[in-house]
Amino acid sequence: MTAARPLQAADLSLIHLVAARRRGEPVPSLDPRTLEAVVDELSEDPGAPRTVFERGARLAAAVAGAIPGPLGRQVALLALLCQLRLDGYQLTAPQGVLAAMVAAVAARPQDTAGLSRWLEDRAMPGASTRSGVGW
C-alpha cells in the first residue's frame, strides 16, 4: 500500500484542539510554529521512513516531544491513528495498549523502531480514504 500525504501543521493543530476538548481541558495555547517545526523536521529527515509504520512512529515521537505532558501524548496518539488511516490502515490493538506504546516512544523518542514493528504487527488494511469511503 502506498503512503498518503503526511499530516500537515493545520491537521496537527486540529488534532491538538480535539485532544484538549476530549480531555475536558481548556485548550492551551500552542504556537503554530511548533507544529510547523514538527512537520518540517519530519519532511527534512535524512533517514526518511521506508514504511507507513515508520512514518507513523516518527510522527508520534515528534509530536509527543513538541507538546509536553499527557496532552502531548494524546495528540501524538490521535495523530498516529489519523496518519495510519490516511495511509489505509487501522489498528487491531486496544487503545490502552496503544497509549502505553505512545508513552514509551514519548519517553524515548529515538527508539521509534519498536513502535514501528508493533504497528506493523497490529495494523490491517482498512477502507481506502482515496475512494471516498472511510471516515
N, C-alpha and C positions, 0 to 999 in steps of 0.2 A: 504494500500500500504506500502511495506517495504522500509525502508530508504536505500539509496545507500551509497557508501563510502563518507565520508566527504571530502570537498576540502582540499588539502594539500598546503604547503607553495609555491611550484612551481606553482600551479594553481593560487594562490593569487598574485604571482609575475607577471604572465602573465596578469591577470586582471588589476593590477596596471599599467602596460605598456599600455594596451588598453585604460584604462580610461584617462591617461595623453595624449595620442595621440588624443583621441576623443575630449578632451577639447582644443586641439591645443596648448598645452603647451610643453615645453621641459620636458623630463622625469626626474623628480627629483630622486636623488639617494635614495635608500631605503635599509637599512641594512637587509640582508636576515634573520638575527637573529630575527628581529622584527616580521616577518611573521611566522617564526618557533615558536616564543613565543605565538603568537595568536593561532596557531593550537594546540600547547601543552596545553595551558590554557583550550581550549575547550574540548580536549580529556581527561584531568585530572579533569574536573569539577565534584565535588561530586554530584551536583544536575543535573546530565545528563538529557538532554531533553528527554521527553517521546514521542514527535511527531516531524515530519519533520518540522513543522511550528515553534516549539520552537527552534529547532536547527538552522533554518534559521534566526530567530530573534536574537539569541545569537551570531551567526556569524556576522551579520550586526553590532551589538553593539560593538563587539570586534574589528572588522576591522576599524570602524569609530573612535574608541578610540586610535587605534595604528597609524593611519595615519591622521594627523590633517588637518582641513580645508575642503574646498569644494571638493578637490580631494579625500580625505578620505571618504567623504560621497558618492561620485560617485563610488569609489572602493567597498564600502560596499553594495551599491545598486546592482551593477553588480554581486558581489559575491553571494548575496542573490538570485538573479534570476538564476544564474548558479546552485547553490545548489538545489533550488526548481526543476529546470529542470532535474538535475541528479536523483532527487527523484521521477520524473514522474509527476510533476505539472507545470502548467502555470497560470499566474495571469490574471484576467479579469479587473483589475483596470488600469486607465490611469497612465502613467509613472510619470506625475507631482504629482499625489496624493501619489504614492509610494515614490517618492523623499521626500515629506513632512513627511511621516511616518518614513523614514530612518533618516531624520534630527532630528525628535523628539527623536528617540532612541539614536542618537548620543549625544544629549544634556543630556539625562537621561539614561545612559547605564544600570542602574539597573532595569529599567522598560521595560523589554522585553515582559512581559505578554500581554500588549496591542497590540503590533505589532504581536505577535503570533496569537492572536484571530482574528485580522484584516486579516492576511494572510489566515487563515483557512476559513474565510467567503468569500474570493475573489479568492481562488485557485480552479482550476478544474483539474482533471486528464488529462494529455496530452499524447502525443505519448511516449511510453516507449523507453528509450535510450538503454535498455538492448537488445532489439531485433534488434538494428542497425538502427531503424527508429528514426528520430529526427533531430538534428542539421544538 
